Every structure is written in C-alpha cells, then in structure tokens.
C-alpha cells in the first residue's frame, strides 16, 4: 500500500498538478507559493471587476459631461445675452465678474477632469503591470537570510 499520496501535506489539486508536471518543466510550487499564486489570482479578479466598474462610471461621467456641454451651448448663448443686457445697465456689476470667474473655473475644471481621467488610466495600467511583474521579481531574487557564502 502506497501511503505517500495519502499522507501528502499538499491539497489534492496541488498534488495532482505537481504530479502531472514534468521534471524538466518549471519547478513545482510549494503550498505557500500556490497560496500566494491563488491570492494574486483573486486580487487580479477583484482589480478587473473594480476596473470594469470604474470604466462604466467613467463612461457615465463622459456622457453626463457631453450632455452638460451640449445643453451649455444653449445656456451660454442665453447667458451672453443676459451679460450684454447687464453690461448696458452697469458695466461694473459684480454679477458680471462672478459670471466670468465661474466660466473660467468651469474651463479649468474640464482640464482637471481630463487630467484625472488620463492619470486614472495610467494608474490602472501601472497596477496591472506591477501585478504581472511582481511574482517574477520575487522568484528571481535571493532572500538575504539564505545568501550566506
């Protein structure tokens, strides 16, 4: 009776995958490495779900902003007429300065929104790349505790 397979400390899925891997292929992962691998796989799935949710939110924000801008064209024309009327009555009206400031801040906000959108995409790309590269970096480095020569 072979007791080596029944007393194996590895879970059945790990033991089966270790047994099916040929010795010439990459070295078998330890249970700790498998656990880390599975954790990374779960984190990757969570990040993909988070990314999809953020992409949907971004699309909603884009469509909302485009809708606001298209509605803003009509409002801008109306506001320009109002500003002209106010200017005829009082060139130094505080409301004109406030409107000009509001308009300037809206334009600035649009620039910031585009920058945030761009930085978000860069952040998620860097996060994805780091997730892909991190296991390779860990496996290629020699831990300081075992490097005594």
GISUL-V660334 format. One record per residue. N is the residue number from 1. RES is the residue in one letter. OMEGA is omega in whole degrees, 0 to 359 (999 if undefined). Layout:
BEGIN
N/RES/OMEGA ; N/RES/OMEGA
END
This chain:
BEGIN
1/X/181 ; 2/X/182 ; 3/X/183 ; 4/X/181 ; 5/X/181 ; 6/X/181 ; 7/X/180 ; 8/X/180 ; 9/X/182 ; 10/X/173 ; 11/X/184 ; 12/X/182 ; 13/X/180 ; 14/X/180 ; 15/X/180 ; 16/X/181 ; 17/X/177 ; 18/X/182 ; 19/X/182 ; 20/X/180 ; 21/X/180 ; 22/X/182 ; 23/X/181 ; 24/X/178 ; 25/X/182 ; 26/X/182 ; 27/X/180 ; 28/X/180 ; 29/X/176 ; 30/X/178 ; 31/X/179 ; 32/X/178 ; 33/X/177 ; 34/X/179 ; 35/X/179 ; 36/X/179 ; 37/X/179 ; 38/X/176 ; 39/X/179 ; 40/X/178 ; 41/X/178 ; 42/X/178 ; 43/X/179 ; 44/X/178 ; 45/X/178 ; 46/X/179 ; 47/X/177 ; 48/X/179 ; 49/X/178 ; 50/X/179 ; 51/X/179 ; 52/X/179 ; 53/X/179 ; 54/X/176 ; 55/X/178 ; 56/X/180 ; 57/X/179 ; 58/X/178 ; 59/X/177 ; 60/X/179 ; 61/X/179 ; 62/X/181 ; 63/X/178 ; 64/X/181 ; 65/X/178 ; 66/X/178 ; 67/X/180 ; 68/X/180 ; 69/X/179 ; 70/X/175 ; 71/X/181 ; 72/X/178 ; 73/X/178 ; 74/X/180 ; 75/X/180 ; 76/X/179 ; 77/X/179 ; 78/X/179 ; 79/X/179 ; 80/X/178 ; 81/X/179 ; 82/X/179 ; 83/X/178 ; 84/X/180 ; 85/X/180 ; 86/X/180 ; 87/X/178 ; 88/X/180 ; 89/X/184 ; 90/X/182 ; 91/X/184 ; 92/X/181 ; 93/X/182 ; 94/X/181 ; 95/X/178 ; 96/X/178 ; 97/X/179 ; 98/X/179 ; 99/X/179 ; 100/X/178 ; 101/X/178 ; 102/X/180 ; 103/X/179 ; 104/X/181 ; 105/X/177 ; 106/X/178 ; 107/X/178 ; 108/X/179 ; 109/X/177 ; 110/X/178 ; 111/X/179 ; 112/X/180 ; 113/X/178 ; 114/X/179 ; 115/X/178 ; 116/X/178 ; 117/X/180 ; 118/X/181 ; 119/X/176 ; 120/X/181 ; 121/X/177 ; 122/X/180 ; 123/X/182 ; 124/X/176 ; 125/X/178 ; 126/X/179 ; 127/X/179 ; 128/X/180 ; 129/X/179 ; 130/X/179 ; 131/X/179 ; 132/X/187 ; 133/X/185 ; 134/X/180 ; 135/X/179 ; 136/X/178 ; 137/X/179 ; 138/X/184 ; 139/X/181 ; 140/X/181 ; 141/X/176 ; 142/X/179 ; 143/X/182 ; 144/X/183 ; 145/X/183 ; 146/X/184 ; 147/X/178 ; 148/X/183 ; 149/X/999
END
